[in-house]
Amino acid sequence: MRNRNGRLRIAAAIMLLLLAGCGRQSIIDKDSAVEKLDGGDRVDITFWHTYSDEETRILEDTIIPGFEKEYPGIRVNAVRQTNNAELKYTLISKATANRGPDVMRMDIAWVPEFAQNGLLLPLGDNAGFEEVTAQLQSNTGSAGYFEGAHYSLPVNMNTKVAIYNKALLEKLGLDRPPSTLQEVLELAREHRYRIGLSGLEAWKSLPYIYALGGRMTNDTYTKASGYLNGEATVNAVEELLSLYRDGLIDRSLINGGGDIWGGVKSGDILVTDDGPWFYSVFQGEELQKAIRSTVAVPFPSSNGPSSVLGGEDLVSVKGSARPREAWEFMKWMIRTDSQVAMSQTGLIPTNLEAKEIKAKDDSFIPPFAEALNHTFLRPPVKQWSSIDAVYTANMIRIFQGEISVKDGLSEAASEIDKLLER
């Protein structure tokens, strides 16, 4: 009997210990308890981004620690993502289910689709919105504007400029590039110099088409017929196709382009187009060599803007439980000091003061900074991905000789019109 009672007492004691342990564990698992242990009212926000290795280092070592010091009640969980179609569809799925990140740095080409499908939170009612956006370059916010509301905050921008081989220009007796793209193409044809057009998708080919007078849609992005298949665009594409057939544009164009930088260095390519990363991938003497051997100027714009606007915007994703804290972090990301810090990697700030500092500090930036004042926007509509696919597919058919320029562009315009009507 004594042994039985002893065993019961031991069992009871073990149960009490287990219950006590389970009780402590269940309390620790509660968010409120964690917050209390960490100081009372700290909250977490999730930030998805696609920064490079060096950009991520600055984000994690400088920008986020500075923000968390200023806002000790907010912790930023930064999650690096791969910038591809899978990320886009994952984000659509999560935002639809109200499970997306609080903040995301999103390609401006994606912003209209997400905003117009109701997957982003409007930002215009946040405290200080007007004051914050007044600091930014004025032509960068169009992608996130829809039906009277603003859905994005531009955090960095880019465009492409025309980059010439300096030795070939000197060989032609020119101290600066021609003022029109038509003149450039005539020189290339006369002297058998190659043109570094690197692909047929919109981002790569539209600057050439716009510089030659073509257009994709009307100014309100509601109609492609009469513009994409208009006389000026047909003439522009026929000019490029003629150079391609003559071997003055690389045959790898259809598959995404060849070694454009190698061609510029070797003196085989008269002109190509690229963003600031054309230079920022180099350092020290290699960077100086790249600068010395090239001449970079804004894309010729005698027919209106011909530099395509690119970059990334900050957005607050539908379902965010912390929109106020998300806004505070977004504001921090476009402060002058934050933008200057990130610009060390080659990114061009949207903050005007930071942009000016960047242009002074890096000798290769001024042409890009100038070109950013005269850019065109790829149609900021939710159907953009499908439009780009239609455009690219028909351009490939044209360059493969499967269809005439006029017929190919007319078919593309008709399909794009249907997409724009949705």
C-alpha positions as a LaTeX table, in Angstrom:
\begin{tabular}{lrrr}
\hline
Residue & $x$ (\AA) & $y$ (\AA) & $z$ (\AA) \\
\hline
Met1 & 0.00 & 0.00 & 0.00 \\
Arg2 & 2.83 & 2.30 & 0.91 \\
Asn3 & 4.53 & 1.53 & $-2.43$ \\
Arg4 & 1.30 & 2.19 & $-4.31$ \\
Asn5 & 0.78 & 5.55 & $-2.54$ \\
Gly6 & 4.38 & 6.47 & $-3.26$ \\
Arg7 & 3.96 & 5.70 & $-6.93$ \\
Leu8 & 0.78 & 7.82 & $-7.05$ \\
Arg9 & 2.54 & 10.77 & $-5.41$ \\
Ile10 & 5.44 & 10.53 & $-7.88$ \\
Ala11 & 3.04 & 10.32 & $-10.85$ \\
Ala12 & 1.08 & 13.31 & $-9.58$ \\
Ala13 & 4.27 & 15.32 & $-9.17$ \\
Ile14 & 5.37 & 14.46 & $-12.73$ \\
Met15 & 1.96 & 15.50 & $-14.08$ \\
Leu16 & 2.16 & 18.82 & $-12.27$ \\
Leu17 & 5.59 & 19.47 & $-13.74$ \\
Leu18 & 4.42 & 18.56 & $-17.23$ \\
Leu19 & 1.34 & 20.73 & $-16.93$ \\
Ala20 & 3.42 & 23.62 & $-15.67$ \\
Gly21 & 5.87 & 23.15 & $-18.53$ \\
Cys22 & 3.08 & 22.97 & $-21.11$ \\
Gly23 & 1.51 & 26.06 & $-19.59$ \\
Arg24 & 4.71 & 28.05 & $-19.97$ \\
Gln25 & 5.19 & 26.85 & $-23.54$ \\
Ser26 & 1.66 & 27.81 & $-24.58$ \\
Ile27 & 2.14 & 31.32 & $-23.16$ \\
Ile28 & 5.48 & 31.79 & $-24.95$ \\
Asp29 & 3.87 & 30.80 & $-28.25$ \\
Lys30 & 1.31 & 33.60 & $-28.06$ \\
Asp31 & 2.25 & 36.70 & $-30.03$ \\
Ser32 & 1.14 & 39.00 & $-27.22$ \\
Ala33 & 3.41 & 37.24 & $-24.76$ \\
Val34 & 6.36 & 37.44 & $-27.13$ \\
Glu35 & 5.75 & 41.14 & $-27.59$ \\
Lys36 & 5.52 & 41.62 & $-23.85$ \\
Leu37 & 8.81 & 39.80 & $-23.30$ \\
Asp38 & 10.45 & 41.94 & $-25.98$ \\
Gly39 & 9.35 & 45.23 & $-24.56$ \\
Gly40 & 5.60 & 45.55 & $-24.76$ \\
Asp41 & 4.45 & 46.74 & $-28.17$ \\
Arg42 & 6.90 & 45.70 & $-30.87$ \\
Val43 & 5.36 & 44.46 & $-34.12$ \\
Asp44 & 6.86 & 42.67 & $-37.09$ \\
Ile45 & 6.42 & 43.59 & $-40.74$ \\
Thr46 & 7.53 & 41.46 & $-43.67$ \\
Phe47 & 9.40 & 43.01 & $-46.58$ \\
Trp48 & 9.85 & 41.06 & $-49.81$ \\
His49 & 12.53 & 42.29 & $-52.20$ \\
Thr50 & 14.69 & 41.19 & $-55.12$ \\
Tyr51 & 17.84 & 43.13 & $-54.31$ \\
Ser52 & 21.23 & 41.83 & $-55.46$ \\
Asp53 & 23.87 & 40.53 & $-53.05$ \\
Glu54 & 25.46 & 43.95 & $-52.53$ \\
Glu55 & 22.10 & 45.72 & $-52.36$ \\
Thr56 & 20.90 & 43.21 & $-49.77$ \\
Arg57 & 24.04 & 43.79 & $-47.71$ \\
Ile58 & 23.38 & 47.54 & $-47.53$ \\
Leu59 & 19.70 & 46.94 & $-46.80$ \\
Glu60 & 20.43 & 44.57 & $-43.92$ \\
Asp61 & 23.54 & 46.27 & $-42.52$ \\
Thr62 & 22.56 & 49.92 & $-42.84$ \\
Ile63 & 19.01 & 50.76 & $-43.82$ \\
Ile64 & 16.96 & 48.34 & $-41.71$ \\
Pro65 & 19.09 & 48.78 & $-38.55$ \\
Gly66 & 18.73 & 52.55 & $-38.92$ \\
Phe67 & 14.97 & 52.23 & $-39.23$ \\
Glu68 & 14.64 & 49.89 & $-36.26$ \\
Lys69 & 16.73 & 52.23 & $-34.12$ \\
Glu70 & 14.40 & 55.11 & $-35.03$ \\
Tyr71 & 11.30 & 52.92 & $-34.63$ \\
Pro72 & 12.14 & 50.43 & $-31.86$ \\
Gly73 & 8.56 & 49.17 & $-31.86$ \\
Ile74 & 8.82 & 47.83 & $-35.41$ \\
Arg75 & 10.97 & 44.95 & $-36.60$ \\
Val76 & 11.47 & 44.40 & $-40.35$ \\
Asn77 & 11.76 & 40.83 & $-41.56$ \\
Ala78 & 13.39 & 41.16 & $-44.98$ \\
Val79 & 12.92 & 38.20 & $-47.31$ \\
Arg80 & 14.95 & 38.08 & $-50.51$ \\
Gln81 & 13.12 & 36.66 & $-53.52$ \\
Thr82 & 14.09 & 35.66 & $-57.05$ \\
Asn83 & 12.68 & 38.05 & $-59.62$ \\
Asn84 & 10.84 & 35.77 & $-62.03$ \\
Ala85 & 7.36 & 34.76 & $-63.15$ \\
Glu86 & 7.06 & 32.26 & $-60.30$ \\
Leu87 & 7.44 & 35.08 & $-57.77$ \\
Lys88 & 4.72 & 37.05 & $-59.51$ \\
Tyr89 & 2.21 & 34.22 & $-59.43$ \\
Thr90 & 3.12 & 33.33 & $-55.85$ \\
Leu91 & 2.46 & 36.91 & $-54.81$ \\
Ile92 & $-0.85$ & 37.00 & $-56.68$ \\
Ser93 & $-1.93$ & 33.84 & $-54.86$ \\
Lys94 & $-0.89$ & 35.12 & $-51.45$ \\
Ala95 & $-2.37$ & 38.58 & $-51.94$ \\
Thr96 & $-5.66$ & 37.08 & $-53.11$ \\
Ala97 & $-5.75$ & 35.07 & $-49.87$ \\
Asn98 & $-4.72$ & 38.12 & $-47.77$ \\
Arg99 & $-1.44$ & 36.41 & $-46.86$ \\
Gly100 & 1.05 & 38.54 & $-48.75$ \\
Pro101 & 3.96 & 40.54 & $-47.30$ \\
Asp102 & 3.31 & 43.91 & $-45.69$ \\
Val103 & 5.67 & 45.66 & $-48.10$ \\
Met104 & 7.18 & 44.59 & $-51.39$ \\
Arg105 & 9.67 & 46.16 & $-53.77$ \\
Met106 & 7.97 & 45.42 & $-57.07$ \\
Asp107 & 8.96 & 45.92 & $-60.70$ \\
Ile108 & 6.99 & 48.88 & $-62.03$ \\
Ala109 & 5.79 & 46.71 & $-64.92$ \\
Trp110 & 3.89 & 44.57 & $-62.36$ \\
Val111 & 2.37 & 47.44 & $-60.38$ \\
Pro112 & $-0.57$ & 48.24 & $-62.69$ \\
Glu113 & $-1.68$ & 44.61 & $-62.82$ \\
Phe114 & $-1.65$ & 44.26 & $-59.04$ \\
Ala115 & $-3.24$ & 47.66 & $-58.41$ \\
Gln116 & $-5.99$ & 47.26 & $-60.99$ \\
Asn117 & $-6.83$ & 43.79 & $-59.75$ \\
Gly118 & $-7.34$ & 45.09 & $-56.20$ \\
Leu119 & $-4.27$ & 43.37 & $-54.73$ \\
Leu120 & $-2.57$ & 46.50 & $-53.35$ \\
Leu121 & $-3.58$ & 48.97 & $-50.66$ \\
Pro122 & $-3.96$ & 52.64 & $-51.64$ \\
Leu123 & $-1.30$ & 54.88 & $-50.13$ \\
Gly124 & $-2.67$ & 58.38 & $-50.68$ \\
Asp125 & $-4.49$ & 58.61 & $-47.34$ \\
Asn126 & $-1.37$ & 57.89 & $-45.30$ \\
Ala127 & 0.03 & 60.73 & $-43.20$ \\
Gly128 & 2.50 & 62.86 & $-45.13$ \\
Phe129 & 1.86 & 61.24 & $-48.52$ \\
Glu130 & 1.91 & 64.52 & $-50.45$ \\
Glu131 & 5.04 & 65.72 & $-48.68$ \\
Val132 & 6.80 & 62.42 & $-49.29$ \\
Thr133 & 5.98 & 62.21 & $-53.00$ \\
Ala134 & 6.95 & 65.85 & $-53.52$ \\
Gln135 & 10.56 & 64.72 & $-52.90$ \\
Leu136 & 10.45 & 62.30 & $-55.82$ \\
Gln137 & 11.00 & 62.69 & $-59.56$ \\
Ser138 & 7.59 & 63.60 & $-60.93$ \\
Asn139 & 7.39 & 61.12 & $-63.82$ \\
Thr140 & 8.05 & 58.01 & $-61.72$ \\
Gly141 & 4.67 & 57.54 & $-60.05$ \\
Ser142 & 2.43 & 56.91 & $-63.05$ \\
Ala143 & 2.61 & 53.13 & $-62.89$ \\
Gly144 & 0.88 & 53.07 & $-59.52$ \\
Tyr145 & $-1.87$ & 55.58 & $-60.27$ \\
Phe146 & $-5.30$ & 54.11 & $-61.00$ \\
Glu147 & $-8.78$ & 55.64 & $-60.86$ \\
Gly148 & $-7.74$ & 58.55 & $-58.68$ \\
Ala149 & $-5.69$ & 56.56 & $-56.16$ \\
His150 & $-1.95$ & 56.00 & $-55.69$ \\
Tyr151 & $-0.85$ & 52.42 & $-55.03$ \\
Ser152 & 2.94 & 52.61 & $-55.11$ \\
Leu153 & 5.91 & 54.65 & $-53.95$ \\
Pro154 & 8.82 & 54.68 & $-56.45$ \\
Val155 & 12.02 & 53.64 & $-54.68$ \\
Asn156 & 14.53 & 53.43 & $-57.53$ \\
Met157 & 14.39 & 54.03 & $-61.25$ \\
Asn158 & 16.36 & 53.23 & $-64.33$ \\
Thr159 & 16.33 & 53.69 & $-68.05$ \\
Lys160 & 18.55 & 52.82 & $-70.97$ \\
Val161 & 20.74 & 55.18 & $-72.93$ \\
Ala162 & 22.59 & 54.88 & $-76.22$ \\
Ile163 & 26.17 & 53.71 & $-75.61$ \\
Tyr164 & 28.61 & 54.29 & $-78.48$ \\
Asn165 & 32.05 & 52.90 & $-79.15$ \\
Lys166 & 34.21 & 56.02 & $-78.83$ \\
Ala167 & 36.94 & 54.81 & $-81.21$ \\
Leu168 & 34.43 & 54.19 & $-84.00$ \\
Leu169 & 32.94 & 57.66 & $-83.56$ \\
Glu170 & 36.43 & 59.16 & $-83.81$ \\
Lys171 & 37.12 & 57.04 & $-86.87$ \\
Leu172 & 34.02 & 58.58 & $-88.44$ \\
Gly173 & 35.36 & 62.04 & $-87.58$ \\
Leu174 & 32.65 & 62.68 & $-85.01$ \\
Asp175 & 33.31 & 64.32 & $-81.65$ \\
Arg176 & 29.81 & 63.41 & $-80.48$ \\
Pro177 & 27.09 & 60.99 & $-81.59$ \\
Pro178 & 24.54 & 61.97 & $-84.25$ \\
Ser179 & 21.40 & 63.67 & $-83.00$ \\
Thr180 & 18.96 & 61.18 & $-84.55$ \\
Leu181 & 18.84 & 57.40 & $-84.61$ \\
Gln182 & 18.16 & 57.49 & $-88.36$ \\
Glu183 & 21.57 & 59.12 & $-88.89$ \\
Val184 & 23.18 & 56.46 & $-86.71$ \\
Leu185 & 21.63 & 53.65 & $-88.73$ \\
Glu186 & 22.71 & 55.25 & $-92.00$ \\
Leu187 & 26.30 & 55.43 & $-90.74$ \\
Ala188 & 26.14 & 51.81 & $-89.66$ \\
Arg189 & 24.91 & 50.75 & $-93.08$ \\
Glu190 & 27.49 & 52.84 & $-94.94$ \\
His191 & 30.46 & 51.62 & $-92.91$ \\
Arg192 & 29.18 & 48.13 & $-92.08$ \\
Tyr193 & 29.11 & 48.79 & $-88.32$ \\
Arg194 & 26.80 & 46.65 & $-86.22$ \\
Ile195 & 23.92 & 47.87 & $-84.04$ \\
Gly196 & 23.66 & 46.28 & $-80.60$ \\
Leu197 & 19.91 & 45.65 & $-80.44$ \\
Ser198 & 19.76 & 42.73 & $-78.00$ \\
Gly199 & 16.20 & 41.42 & $-78.14$ \\
Leu200 & 12.68 & 41.85 & $-79.47$ \\
Glu201 & 10.66 & 42.10 & $-76.27$ \\
Ala202 & 9.26 & 45.54 & $-75.49$ \\
Trp203 & 11.93 & 46.56 & $-72.96$ \\
Lys204 & 14.70 & 45.93 & $-75.49$ \\
Ser205 & 13.18 & 46.99 & $-78.81$ \\
Leu206 & 10.73 & 49.81 & $-78.05$ \\
Pro207 & 13.44 & 52.47 & $-77.47$ \\
Tyr208 & 14.65 & 51.95 & $-81.05$ \\
Ile209 & 11.11 & 52.02 & $-82.42$ \\
Tyr210 & 10.17 & 55.14 & $-80.45$ \\
Ala211 & 13.40 & 56.89 & $-81.48$ \\
Leu212 & 12.46 & 56.20 & $-85.12$ \\
Gly213 & 9.01 & 57.69 & $-84.61$ \\
Gly214 & 6.94 & 54.61 & $-83.83$ \\
Arg215 & 4.50 & 54.04 & $-80.98$ \\
Met216 & 2.77 & 51.09 & $-79.32$ \\
Thr217 & $-0.51$ & 52.71 & $-78.21$ \\
Asn218 & $-2.24$ & 56.05 & $-77.96$ \\
Asp219 & $-1.40$ & 58.36 & $-75.06$ \\
Thr220 & $-4.22$ & 56.99 & $-72.88$ \\
Tyr221 & $-3.16$ & 53.37 & $-73.40$ \\
Thr222 & $-6.59$ & 52.38 & $-74.73$ \\
Lys223 & $-5.83$ & 51.55 & $-78.36$ \\
Ala224 & $-2.97$ & 49.95 & $-80.31$ \\
Ser225 & $-4.50$ & 49.90 & $-83.81$ \\
Gly226 & $-3.34$ & 52.89 & $-85.76$ \\
Tyr227 & $-0.25$ & 53.19 & $-83.58$ \\
Leu228 & 1.54 & 49.84 & $-83.37$ \\
Asn229 & 0.61 & 49.20 & $-87.00$ \\
Gly230 & 0.73 & 52.87 & $-88.01$ \\
Glu231 & 2.97 & 54.03 & $-90.82$ \\
Ala232 & 5.72 & 55.37 & $-88.53$ \\
Thr233 & 5.96 & 52.14 & $-86.53$ \\
Val234 & 5.89 & 49.97 & $-89.67$ \\
Asn235 & 8.71 & 52.07 & $-91.18$ \\
Ala236 & 10.74 & 51.81 & $-87.96$ \\
Val237 & 10.45 & 48.01 & $-87.78$ \\
Glu238 & 11.21 & 47.67 & $-91.50$ \\
Glu239 & 14.39 & 49.70 & $-90.95$ \\
Leu240 & 15.50 & 47.40 & $-88.12$ \\
Leu241 & 14.54 & 44.30 & $-90.10$ \\
Ser242 & 16.61 & 45.48 & $-93.05$ \\
Leu243 & 19.67 & 45.88 & $-90.82$ \\
Tyr244 & 19.03 & 42.43 & $-89.36$ \\
Arg245 & 18.87 & 40.84 & $-92.81$ \\
Asp246 & 22.08 & 42.62 & $-93.78$ \\
Gly247 & 23.87 & 41.13 & $-90.77$ \\
Leu248 & 24.23 & 44.49 & $-89.01$ \\
Ile249 & 22.08 & 43.32 & $-86.11$ \\
Asp250 & 23.18 & 40.08 & $-84.49$ \\
Arg251 & 21.36 & 36.92 & $-85.57$ \\
Ser252 & 21.02 & 35.93 & $-81.92$ \\
Leu253 & 18.50 & 38.76 & $-81.57$ \\
Ile254 & 15.56 & 36.34 & $-81.77$ \\
Asn255 & 16.97 & 34.29 & $-78.89$ \\
Gly256 & 17.77 & 37.23 & $-76.63$ \\
Gly257 & 20.96 & 38.70 & $-78.08$ \\
Gly258 & 24.65 & 37.88 & $-77.93$ \\
Asp259 & 27.67 & 39.41 & $-76.22$ \\
Ile260 & 26.81 & 43.06 & $-76.75$ \\
Trp261 & 29.40 & 44.39 & $-74.30$ \\
Gly262 & 32.10 & 42.31 & $-75.96$ \\
Gly263 & 31.13 & 43.78 & $-79.31$ \\
Val264 & 31.33 & 47.33 & $-78.02$ \\
Lys265 & 34.75 & 46.68 & $-76.45$ \\
Ser266 & 36.14 & 45.05 & $-79.58$ \\
Gly267 & 34.98 & 47.87 & $-81.83$ \\
Asp268 & 32.58 & 45.64 & $-83.70$ \\
Ile269 & 29.41 & 47.43 & $-82.51$ \\
Leu270 & 28.87 & 51.13 & $-83.13$ \\
Val271 & 26.08 & 51.60 & $-80.62$ \\
Thr272 & 24.05 & 49.57 & $-78.17$ \\
Asp273 & 21.60 & 50.44 & $-75.42$ \\
Asp274 & 21.73 & 49.53 & $-71.75$ \\
Gly275 & 21.04 & 50.66 & $-68.23$ \\
Pro276 & 23.54 & 51.95 & $-65.65$ \\
Trp277 & 24.51 & 48.36 & $-64.82$ \\
Phe278 & 26.48 & 48.44 & $-68.10$ \\
Tyr279 & 29.06 & 50.38 & $-66.05$ \\
Ser280 & 28.23 & 49.62 & $-62.43$ \\
Val281 & 29.26 & 45.95 & $-62.76$ \\
Phe282 & 32.86 & 47.19 & $-63.03$ \\
Gln283 & 35.10 & 48.74 & $-60.41$ \\
Gly284 & 38.41 & 50.56 & $-60.33$ \\
Glu285 & 40.46 & 50.48 & $-63.52$ \\
Glu286 & 37.93 & 48.26 & $-65.33$ \\
Leu287 & 35.23 & 50.87 & $-64.74$ \\
Gln288 & 37.50 & 53.68 & $-65.94$ \\
Lys289 & 38.38 & 51.66 & $-69.03$ \\
Ala290 & 34.69 & 51.17 & $-69.81$ \\
Ile291 & 34.05 & 54.90 & $-69.41$ \\
Arg292 & 37.05 & 55.89 & $-71.54$ \\
Ser293 & 36.13 & 53.57 & $-74.40$ \\
Thr294 & 32.48 & 54.58 & $-74.72$ \\
Val295 & 30.24 & 57.62 & $-75.10$ \\
Ala296 & 26.86 & 57.38 & $-73.36$ \\
Val297 & 24.05 & 59.78 & $-74.26$ \\
Pro298 & 20.27 & 59.78 & $-73.84$ \\
Phe299 & 18.46 & 57.95 & $-76.61$ \\
Pro300 & 17.77 & 60.35 & $-79.50$ \\
Ser301 & 14.38 & 61.94 & $-78.83$ \\
Ser302 & 13.59 & 64.06 & $-81.90$ \\
Asn303 & 10.25 & 62.26 & $-82.13$ \\
Gly304 & 9.41 & 62.55 & $-78.44$ \\
Pro305 & 10.62 & 60.50 & $-75.44$ \\
Ser306 & 12.45 & 57.35 & $-76.49$ \\
Ser307 & 14.04 & 56.13 & $-73.26$ \\
Val308 & 11.87 & 53.52 & $-71.57$ \\
Leu309 & 11.24 & 53.99 & $-67.84$ \\
Gly310 & 12.11 & 51.07 & $-65.59$ \\
Gly311 & 12.65 & 50.57 & $-61.89$ \\
Glu312 & 10.97 & 49.32 & $-58.77$ \\
Asp313 & 8.19 & 50.66 & $-56.55$ \\
Leu314 & 7.31 & 49.96 & $-52.94$ \\
Val315 & 3.78 & 48.66 & $-52.46$ \\
Ser316 & 1.65 & 47.61 & $-49.50$ \\
Val317 & 0.05 & 44.27 & $-50.32$ \\
Lys318 & $-3.63$ & 43.53 & $-49.74$ \\
Gly319 & $-4.22$ & 41.78 & $-46.43$ \\
Ser320 & $-1.38$ & 43.51 & $-44.58$ \\
Ala321 & $-2.16$ & 43.59 & $-40.86$ \\
Arg322 & 0.32 & 46.43 & $-40.35$ \\
Pro323 & $-0.37$ & 49.08 & $-43.02$ \\
Arg324 & 0.62 & 51.99 & $-40.75$ \\
Glu325 & 3.95 & 50.43 & $-39.85$ \\
Ala326 & 4.45 & 49.41 & $-43.49$ \\
Trp327 & 4.02 & 53.06 & $-44.52$ \\
Glu328 & 6.61 & 54.20 & $-42.00$ \\
Phe329 & 9.12 & 51.78 & $-43.47$ \\
Met330 & 8.28 & 52.80 & $-47.03$ \\
Lys331 & 8.90 & 56.44 & $-46.12$ \\
Trp332 & 12.24 & 55.46 & $-44.58$ \\
Met333 & 13.29 & 53.73 & $-47.81$ \\
Ile334 & 12.93 & 56.91 & $-49.89$ \\
Arg335 & 14.68 & 59.24 & $-47.43$ \\
Thr336 & 17.70 & 60.98 & $-48.92$ \\
Asp337 & 20.22 & 59.15 & $-46.74$ \\
Ser338 & 18.64 & 55.74 & $-47.40$ \\
Gln339 & 18.61 & 56.37 & $-51.13$ \\
Val340 & 22.19 & 57.62 & $-51.20$ \\
Ala341 & 23.30 & 54.51 & $-49.30$ \\
Met342 & 21.56 & 52.17 & $-51.75$ \\
Ser343 & 22.79 & 54.15 & $-54.76$ \\
Gln344 & 26.32 & 52.92 & $-53.98$ \\
Thr345 & 25.32 & 49.75 & $-55.83$ \\
Gly346 & 24.43 & 51.61 & $-59.04$ \\
Leu347 & 20.71 & 52.07 & $-58.37$ \\
Ile348 & 19.41 & 55.51 & $-59.35$ \\
Pro349 & 17.34 & 57.15 & $-56.60$ \\
Thr350 & 13.85 & 58.51 & $-57.13$ \\
Asn351 & 14.50 & 61.05 & $-54.37$ \\
Leu352 & 15.60 & 64.17 & $-56.26$ \\
Glu353 & 18.22 & 65.25 & $-53.73$ \\
Ala354 & 19.73 & 61.78 & $-53.61$ \\
Lys355 & 19.64 & 61.57 & $-57.42$ \\
Glu356 & 21.64 & 64.80 & $-57.66$ \\
Ile357 & 24.22 & 63.48 & $-55.19$ \\
Lys358 & 24.46 & 60.22 & $-57.16$ \\
Ala359 & 24.99 & 62.08 & $-60.45$ \\
Lys360 & 27.85 & 64.07 & $-58.90$ \\
Asp361 & 29.53 & 61.06 & $-57.33$ \\
Asp362 & 29.51 & 58.70 & $-60.34$ \\
Ser363 & 30.83 & 59.96 & $-63.66$ \\
Phe364 & 28.77 & 57.51 & $-65.72$ \\
Ile365 & 25.40 & 58.46 & $-64.19$ \\
Pro366 & 24.69 & 61.93 & $-65.74$ \\
Pro367 & 23.45 & 60.62 & $-69.14$ \\
Phe368 & 21.04 & 58.28 & $-67.35$ \\
Ala369 & 19.89 & 61.03 & $-65.00$ \\
Glu370 & 19.24 & 63.28 & $-67.98$ \\
Ala371 & 17.43 & 60.56 & $-69.94$ \\
Leu372 & 15.16 & 59.90 & $-66.95$ \\
Asn373 & 13.67 & 63.35 & $-67.46$ \\
His374 & 12.42 & 62.27 & $-70.90$ \\
Thr375 & 11.09 & 58.74 & $-70.66$ \\
Phe376 & 8.05 & 56.87 & $-71.87$ \\
Leu377 & 6.17 & 54.30 & $-69.84$ \\
Arg378 & 5.26 & 50.85 & $-71.05$ \\
Pro379 & 1.42 & 50.79 & $-70.99$ \\
Pro380 & 0.55 & 50.85 & $-67.25$ \\
Val381 & $-2.36$ & 48.43 & $-67.58$ \\
Lys382 & $-3.13$ & 45.17 & $-65.81$ \\
Gln383 & $-2.87$ & 43.26 & $-69.08$ \\
Trp384 & 0.74 & 44.35 & $-69.69$ \\
Ser385 & 2.30 & 40.88 & $-69.37$ \\
Ser386 & $-0.07$ & 39.51 & $-72.01$ \\
Ile387 & 0.47 & 42.56 & $-74.23$ \\
Asp388 & 4.24 & 42.15 & $-74.09$ \\
Ala389 & 3.89 & 38.46 & $-74.95$ \\
Val390 & 1.72 & 39.25 & $-78.00$ \\
Tyr391 & 4.06 & 42.00 & $-79.14$ \\
Thr392 & 7.20 & 39.87 & $-78.75$ \\
Ala393 & 5.69 & 36.81 & $-80.46$ \\
Asn394 & 4.70 & 38.83 & $-83.51$ \\
Met395 & 8.04 & 40.62 & $-83.67$ \\
Ile396 & 9.77 & 37.22 & $-83.69$ \\
Arg397 & 7.51 & 36.05 & $-86.52$ \\
Ile398 & 8.42 & 39.18 & $-88.47$ \\
Phe399 & 12.17 & 38.76 & $-88.00$ \\
Gln400 & 11.96 & 35.07 & $-88.81$ \\
Gly401 & 10.34 & 35.95 & $-92.13$ \\
Glu402 & 7.05 & 34.22 & $-91.35$ \\
Ile403 & 4.93 & 37.34 & $-91.85$ \\
Ser404 & 5.32 & 40.83 & $-93.28$ \\
Val405 & 5.97 & 43.79 & $-91.00$ \\
Lys406 & 2.59 & 45.35 & $-91.75$ \\
Asp407 & 0.64 & 42.13 & $-91.25$ \\
Gly408 & 2.55 & 41.15 & $-88.13$ \\
Leu409 & 2.08 & 44.50 & $-86.44$ \\
Ser410 & $-1.58$ & 44.64 & $-87.49$ \\
Glu411 & $-2.25$ & 41.22 & $-85.98$ \\
Ala412 & $-0.47$ & 42.26 & $-82.79$ \\
Ala413 & $-2.41$ & 45.55 & $-82.63$ \\
Ser414 & $-5.72$ & 43.74 & $-83.04$ \\
Glu415 & $-4.94$ & 41.27 & $-80.25$ \\
Ile416 & $-3.66$ & 44.04 & $-77.98$ \\
Asp417 & $-6.84$ & 46.07 & $-78.57$ \\
Lys418 & $-8.87$ & 43.14 & $-77.27$ \\
Leu419 & $-6.64$ & 42.90 & $-74.19$ \\
Leu420 & $-7.01$ & 46.62 & $-73.52$ \\
Glu421 & $-10.80$ & 46.34 & $-73.65$ \\
Arg422 & $-10.89$ & 43.88 & $-70.74$ \\
\hline
\end{tabular}
